[in-house]
Amino acid sequence: MSGTDFWTLAVIVGLALVTVLTRSFFFISSKSWHLPHWAQRGLQYAPIAALSAVVVPEIITVQGVLITTWQDARVFAAVVGAAVFFWRRNVLLTIVTGMAVYLPLHLGLGW
């Protein structure tokens, strides 16, 4: 494929226009509006749901296959990190502790 054809450019421009329109829709309106209470409450859970959807598969699978051995540094780091978070409620301490468990197991023991 040596060049970009007309349809590829049309799709790129179309997607850019749709993106700009949908993202600026709330700024175009002159009336102020509020989300319903149920929608606001649901959006409070969106960040943790998205984070879980990304992190959990990375911890329990290797290239799409479930971990079958206990010799995996990610499992130990995740368990220790979760325990530290529930104990101290400090995200930075959770990350540092999880990495302090992960790195020696992964680099030192080769897990």
VENRAJO-V284661 format. One record per residue. N is the residue number from 1. SS is DSSP state (H for helix, E for strand, - for the rest). PSI is psi in whole degrees, 0 to 359 (* if undefined). NEAR is the number of other C-alpha atoms within 8 Angstrom. Layout:
n & ss & psi & near
N & SS & PSI & NEAR
N & SS & PSI & NEAR
This chain:
n & ss & psi & near
1 & - & 108 & 3
2 & - & 331 & 3
3 & - & 180 & 4
4 & - & 127 & 7
5 & - & 175 & 6
6 & H & 317 & 6
7 & H & 324 & 6
8 & H & 315 & 8
9 & H & 320 & 9
10 & H & 320 & 8
11 & H & 317 & 8
12 & H & 313 & 8
13 & H & 318 & 8
14 & H & 315 & 8
15 & H & 323 & 8
16 & H & 317 & 8
17 & H & 317 & 8
18 & H & 318 & 8
19 & H & 313 & 8
20 & H & 317 & 8
21 & H & 313 & 8
22 & H & 326 & 7
23 & H & 334 & 7
24 & H & 2 & 8
25 & H & 320 & 8
26 & H & 337 & 6
27 & H & 336 & 6
28 & H & 324 & 6
29 & - & 138 & 7
30 & - & 343 & 5
31 & - & 141 & 4
32 & - & 148 & 5
33 & - & 160 & 4
34 & - & 146 & 4
35 & - & 149 & 6
36 & - & 158 & 6
37 & H & 319 & 6
38 & H & 327 & 6
39 & H & 320 & 8
40 & H & 318 & 9
41 & H & 320 & 8
42 & H & 323 & 8
43 & H & 341 & 8
44 & - & 334 & 7
45 & - & 355 & 8
46 & H & 315 & 8
47 & H & 317 & 8
48 & H & 327 & 7
49 & H & 318 & 8
50 & H & 318 & 8
51 & H & 318 & 8
52 & H & 321 & 8
53 & H & 334 & 8
54 & H & 317 & 8
55 & H & 315 & 8
56 & H & 312 & 8
57 & H & 329 & 8
58 & H & 331 & 8
59 & H & 320 & 9
60 & H & 359 & 9
61 & E & 155 & 10
62 & E & 111 & 8
63 & - & 43 & 4
64 & - & 358 & 5
65 & E & 134 & 6
66 & E & 146 & 7
67 & - & 132 & 9
68 & - & 0 & 4
69 & - & 153 & 5
70 & - & 352 & 6
71 & - & 63 & 5
72 & - & 120 & 10
73 & H & 331 & 12
74 & H & 323 & 8
75 & H & 313 & 10
76 & H & 318 & 10
77 & H & 321 & 14
78 & H & 319 & 10
79 & H & 314 & 8
80 & H & 318 & 11
81 & H & 317 & 12
82 & H & 319 & 9
83 & H & 317 & 8
84 & H & 320 & 13
85 & H & 315 & 12
86 & H & 336 & 7
87 & H & 314 & 6
88 & H & 342 & 6
89 & - & 40 & 7
90 & - & 114 & 8
91 & H & 317 & 7
92 & H & 316 & 6
93 & H & 324 & 9
94 & H & 313 & 12
95 & H & 314 & 9
96 & H & 316 & 8
97 & H & 317 & 12
98 & H & 317 & 12
99 & H & 328 & 9
100 & H & 332 & 9
101 & H & 318 & 12
102 & H & 310 & 12
103 & H & 313 & 10
104 & H & 322 & 9
105 & H & 318 & 11
106 & H & 312 & 11
107 & H & 320 & 8
108 & H & 312 & 7
109 & - & 348 & 7
110 & - & 19 & 6
111 & - & * & 8
